[in-house]
Amino acid sequence: MAALVRPSDTPRIAPDPDDDVVIGTALAAKAEMIVTGDKPLLSISQYLGVRILSVSEMLQIVAAA
């Protein structure tokens, strides 16, 4: 399933300002998590209920479910 969303406006959060759009898009989509290999984005770990996880962290969650 997919939905087209416009990123929510977010304050400067990420070390790389381009990553703020990723966070804003996740917020607009009401996503539970962002799965990424981007180390600066991973350094945030969570924002307004959206968890920011590495692929290995996400796979551990799925395997435990």
For each residue, the residues with C-beta under 8 A, 3 or more apart:
1:
2:
3: 29
4:
5: 25 28 29
6: 28
7: 10 21 24 25 27 28
8: 24 25 27 28
9: 24
10: 7 13 20 23 24 27 47
11: 20
12: 17 20
13: 10 19 20 23 44 47
14: 17 18 19 20 22 23 40 41 44
15: 19 40 43
16: 19 38 40 41
17: 12 14 20
18: 14 21 22
19: 13 14 15 16 22 23 38 40 41
20: 10 11 12 13 14 17 23 24
21: 7 18 24 25
22: 14 18 19 25 26 34 36 41
23: 10 13 14 19 20 26 27 34 41 44 47 50 52
24: 7 8 9 10 20 21 27 28
25: 5 7 8 21 22 28 29
26: 22 23 29 31 33 34 50
27: 7 8 10 23 24 30 31 47 48 50
28: 5 6 7 8 24 25
29: 3 5 25 26
30: 27
31: 26 27 34 50
32: 49 50 51
33: 26 50 51 52 53 58
34: 22 23 26 31 41 50 51 52 53
35: 53 54 55 58
36: 22 41 42 52 53 54
37: 42 54 55
38: 16 19 41 42
39: 42 43
40: 14 15 16 19 43
41: 14 16 19 22 23 34 36 38 44 52
42: 36 37 38 39 45 52 53 54
43: 15 39 40
44: 13 14 23 41 47 52
45: 42 51 52
46: 49 50 51 52
47: 10 13 23 27 44 50 52
48: 27
49: 32 46
50: 23 26 27 31 32 33 34 46 47
51: 32 33 34 45 46
52: 23 33 34 36 41 42 44 45 46 47
53: 33 34 35 36 42 57 58 61
54: 35 36 37 42 57 58
55: 35 37 58 59
56: 59 60
57: 53 54 60 61
58: 33 35 53 54 55 61 62
59: 55 56 62 63
60: 56 57 63 64
61: 53 57 58 64 65
62: 58 59 65
63: 59 60
64: 60 61
65: 61 62
